[in-house]
Amino acid sequence: MLFFKTLFQILKRPRQGWLLVALCFFNRPLSAQQMLSLQECAELLTKNNLTFRDGQLQAEAAQAQWRQAKSQQLPQLGVNLSQSVNLGRSIDRFTNAYIDQLYNSSYVGAGVDVNIFQGFRVQNEIRQNKLLKESSLESSVAVRDAQMLLMVRAYVQVLATKALYESAQQQVATSEEQVDRVEKQVKAGVVGANGLYEIRAQLSNDKFDEVTFLNNYRMARLALFQLLNVPPDPEIEFRPLSVSADEPALLSAESLFEDTQQNFPFIRAAELRRQSFAYLVKSIKGRNFPSLSASTNFGAFYASTNKQLDYFAQLNATRNGSLGLNLYIPIMGRWQTRPRVELAQVQERIALNQLDQNKLQLRQGIEQALLDVTAAQDRYHAARDQADALEASYATVESRLNAGTATIFEYSISKANLARAQANAIRSTYEYIMNRKILQYYRQGSWEGVF
């Protein structure tokens, strides 16, 4: 029953249907599935992201070009069938004499052409297209990794904005409790009305912050759903991430770059593309070499002017064949080979420059990741200490307010400071989580095991 429901959902709404398939893959029905993990989001991204799909199609096109280049080594085999009707003065196909009458003729034949030597042009084209195919495969993986990086940032942003929104809700709830308490004190004549106005103003500020954080949370969810290419679903939540107690061992950017640069697919893709142009140059130069090919043909014909033999008897009587060996020696090809070689050499230098740019981009990314994780680690510990200190201070001010020894102004200042500290702690926590995952990606050159 679930199979037909899934099939109907795919036909009715493809995107939602594939989301259903992905969730069923994790052995949980859609109605019960309310939580997506980072790993499950990565699976959905791989299935649905159009940018990654475009990279896959480019890789498939490169593989088809490689198979096309390999097919040039195969012989050509063909069968020829023809039927003609001659009017007026013509040559009798059977006797080769001039005749002036209406007659018809048929021809059947087969031929084979085999390239024996072409200056290694085909072999070098095959090697070039094989490298381009491998480069396209690596490029598709690089596109996926880039989209994964965006997805990790979006996922962590969802968790961070949700935590900020929940913290703002707690601030509103606390302010509402204080408003109720102060209203009772005003009615009892313990405090003046000014205190009630001040605490209501604090509640209004907290509600404004709550609405702001709620909108930020909604926008972060929408960005993540759009990146996964699935319709937004308010019933789906995202599994929280934890901060491990161990601190990451930080290496120097230079040593990390030297150890891991060959693990990154966009580095390997650029290197394979650069190598392919060397075979392109050899393939173009191969056009200057002599080429040798062999061919063989077999045929038979029928002419209606021969009344003595029927159709199949004429085909048997007119059997003929040939075997040829063809040698072509290029002498002057309009000076096209040298400019093509020069162009290919320039393209090779462009590919080498692109490889250097990719390496520079990787080096700078590693340097930035190391700096970010160090800074995030420091902010994480500092924000935690700040939040603990201000929470203790706020508890003291709140108890003094309840005892009547603190003013509403002191309470509002302490509460606002605690709210900022808690927001800083939340931001620094998820910033630290995200930067640690990015650094782990740079260390191993892929997202395997990062989730």
Disulfide bonds with the S-S distance in Angstrom:
none
